[in-house]
Amino acid sequence: MSLKPELLQEILSHYRLSPWGIHGLAHWARVLENGRRLQAQTGARLDVVELFAVFHDSQRRNDGIDIGHGGRGASLAMALQGAGYEIDNAGLYLLAAACKGHTSGRGSDDITVWTCWDADRLDIGRVGWKPNPKYLFTAPAKTQAMLDWGFEHSVGPGIPDLVWDEWGIRLGST
């Protein structure tokens, strides 16, 4: 599955924070890159992993503690299904579960949901922390190579290329 630029623009039209902030486009892109790397090893559903990357923080009201933002992201995903993207009912259920539970890490024992959560948690370096295997769910995410890659990737300069290359979003165009 490839996320369409039109879907990203629609999600951004509902996003209250700066798309260039710590929970915005660059974070979504790194979560997508992390998720793709993990999915290749976990066998998770790629469509769910990719959609999670752009919906999980899409309904944040602030960059601090924002209880309920994952559920709101799941609601937006459900509202846009069929208009901005297509997914079967089982995939939509997994996407909603991943979005709703991504902060607490509770409520699922599904490899796809766990892959989503790990993809997000590997990007924690953007706020100054190193990923901790204690808070990860999949064996591939807990490897030293993935922990190191996730951290280095999350503190690196700039916006991931896929924001421009795949999503067609340019600075100032949102």
C-alpha positions as CSV (number, residue, x, y, z in Angstrom):
1,M,0.0,0.0,0.0
2,S,1.2,3.5,-0.7
3,L,-0.3,6.4,1.2
4,K,-1.8,8.9,-1.2
5,P,-0.8,12.6,-0.9
6,E,-4.5,13.4,-0.9
7,L,-5.0,11.3,2.2
8,L,-2.1,13.1,4.0
9,Q,-3.6,16.5,3.0
10,E,-7.0,15.5,4.4
11,I,-5.5,14.3,7.7
12,L,-3.5,17.5,8.0
13,S,-6.7,19.5,7.5
14,H,-7.9,18.0,10.8
15,Y,-4.5,18.4,12.6
16,R,-4.5,21.1,15.3
17,L,-0.8,21.3,15.9
18,S,2.1,22.5,13.8
19,P,2.8,19.9,11.1
20,W,6.5,20.6,11.8
21,G,6.2,19.9,15.5
22,I,7.4,16.8,17.5
23,H,4.2,14.9,16.8
24,G,3.8,16.1,13.2
25,L,4.9,15.0,9.7
26,A,8.5,14.2,10.4
27,H,7.4,11.9,13.3
28,W,4.7,10.3,11.1
29,A,7.3,9.6,8.4
30,R,9.8,8.1,10.8
31,V,7.1,5.9,12.3
32,L,6.3,4.8,8.8
33,E,10.0,4.0,8.0
34,N,10.4,2.2,11.4
35,G,7.2,0.3,10.7
36,R,8.3,-0.8,7.3
37,R,11.6,-2.1,8.6
38,L,9.9,-4.0,11.4
39,Q,7.1,-5.3,9.2
40,A,9.6,-7.0,6.9
41,Q,10.7,-9.1,9.9
42,T,7.4,-9.5,11.9
43,G,5.1,-10.2,9.0
44,A,2.6,-7.6,10.2
45,R,0.0,-6.3,7.9
46,L,1.7,-3.5,6.0
47,D,-1.4,-1.6,5.2
48,V,-2.3,-1.3,8.9
49,V,1.3,-0.3,9.8
50,E,1.4,2.4,7.1
51,L,-2.0,3.8,8.1
52,F,-1.1,3.8,11.8
53,A,1.9,6.0,11.1
54,V,-0.3,8.8,9.9
55,F,-3.4,8.4,12.1
56,H,-2.0,7.6,15.5
57,D,-1.1,11.2,16.6
58,S,-3.2,13.0,14.0
59,Q,-5.8,14.1,16.6
60,R,-3.5,15.4,19.3
61,R,-4.6,18.6,21.0
62,N,-1.2,19.3,22.5
63,D,2.3,17.9,22.5
64,G,2.2,16.9,26.2
65,I,-0.1,14.4,27.9
66,D,-3.2,14.2,25.7
67,I,-5.4,11.4,27.0
68,G,-7.7,10.1,24.3
69,H,-5.7,11.3,21.3
70,G,-5.2,7.7,20.0
71,G,-9.0,7.1,20.2
72,R,-9.6,10.3,18.3
73,G,-7.1,9.2,15.7
74,A,-8.9,5.9,15.4
75,S,-12.2,7.8,14.9
76,L,-10.7,9.9,12.1
77,A,-9.3,6.8,10.5
78,M,-12.7,5.2,10.6
79,A,-14.4,8.3,9.2
80,L,-12.0,8.6,6.3
81,Q,-12.1,4.9,5.4
82,G,-13.5,4.5,1.9
83,A,-12.9,8.1,1.1
84,G,-9.2,8.5,1.6
85,Y,-8.1,4.8,1.6
86,E,-9.5,1.3,1.4
87,I,-9.0,-1.4,4.0
88,D,-11.0,-4.5,5.0
89,N,-12.9,-4.7,8.3
90,A,-10.3,-6.8,10.0
91,G,-7.6,-4.3,9.0
92,L,-9.7,-1.4,10.2
93,Y,-10.2,-3.1,13.6
94,L,-6.4,-3.6,13.9
95,L,-5.8,0.0,13.0
96,A,-8.3,1.3,15.5
97,A,-6.8,-1.0,18.2
98,A,-3.2,0.2,17.4
99,C,-4.2,3.9,17.5
100,K,-6.3,3.5,20.7
101,G,-3.6,1.6,22.6
102,H,-0.4,3.1,21.4
103,T,0.2,5.2,24.5
104,S,-0.6,2.6,27.1
105,G,0.7,-0.5,25.2
106,R,-2.3,-2.4,26.4
107,G,-5.3,-4.1,24.9
108,S,-3.8,-6.3,22.2
109,D,-1.6,-9.4,21.6
110,D,-1.6,-9.0,17.8
111,I,1.7,-8.8,15.9
112,T,0.5,-6.1,13.6
113,V,-0.6,-3.9,16.6
114,W,2.7,-4.6,18.3
115,T,4.6,-3.7,15.2
116,C,2.7,-0.3,15.1
117,W,3.5,0.4,18.7
118,D,7.1,-0.4,18.3
119,A,7.4,1.7,15.2
120,D,6.2,4.7,17.2
121,R,8.3,3.9,20.3
122,L,11.5,3.6,18.3
123,D,11.1,7.3,17.4
124,I,11.4,8.4,21.1
125,G,14.8,10.0,20.5
126,R,13.1,13.1,19.1
127,V,12.3,14.0,22.7
128,G,15.7,13.1,24.1
129,W,15.2,9.5,25.3
130,K,16.7,6.3,24.0
131,P,14.3,3.5,23.1
132,N,14.1,1.0,25.9
133,P,13.5,-2.7,25.0
134,K,11.4,-3.0,28.2
135,Y,8.7,-0.9,26.5
136,L,8.8,-2.8,23.1
137,F,6.8,-5.8,22.0
138,T,8.4,-7.4,19.0
139,A,11.7,-9.3,19.0
140,P,13.0,-7.4,15.9
141,A,12.5,-4.0,17.7
142,K,14.4,-5.2,20.7
143,T,17.6,-6.0,18.8
144,Q,20.5,-3.7,19.5
145,A,20.8,-2.9,15.8
146,M,17.2,-1.7,15.6
147,L,17.4,0.2,18.9
148,D,20.5,2.0,17.6
149,W,19.0,2.7,14.2
150,G,15.7,4.0,15.7
151,F,17.5,6.3,18.0
152,E,20.0,7.7,15.4
153,H,17.1,8.1,12.9
154,S,15.0,9.9,15.4
155,V,17.6,12.5,16.4
156,G,19.0,13.0,12.9
157,P,18.6,16.4,11.2
158,G,15.8,17.2,8.8
159,I,12.6,15.8,7.6
160,P,12.6,12.2,6.2
161,D,12.7,12.1,2.4
162,L,9.5,10.3,2.1
163,V,7.5,13.4,3.2
164,W,8.6,14.9,0.0
165,D,9.1,11.8,-2.2
166,E,6.0,9.8,-1.4
167,W,3.6,12.3,0.2
168,G,4.4,15.3,-2.1
169,I,4.3,17.7,0.9
170,R,6.7,20.6,0.7
171,L,7.5,23.0,3.5
172,G,4.9,25.8,3.4
173,S,2.5,23.8,1.3
174,T,0.3,22.6,4.2
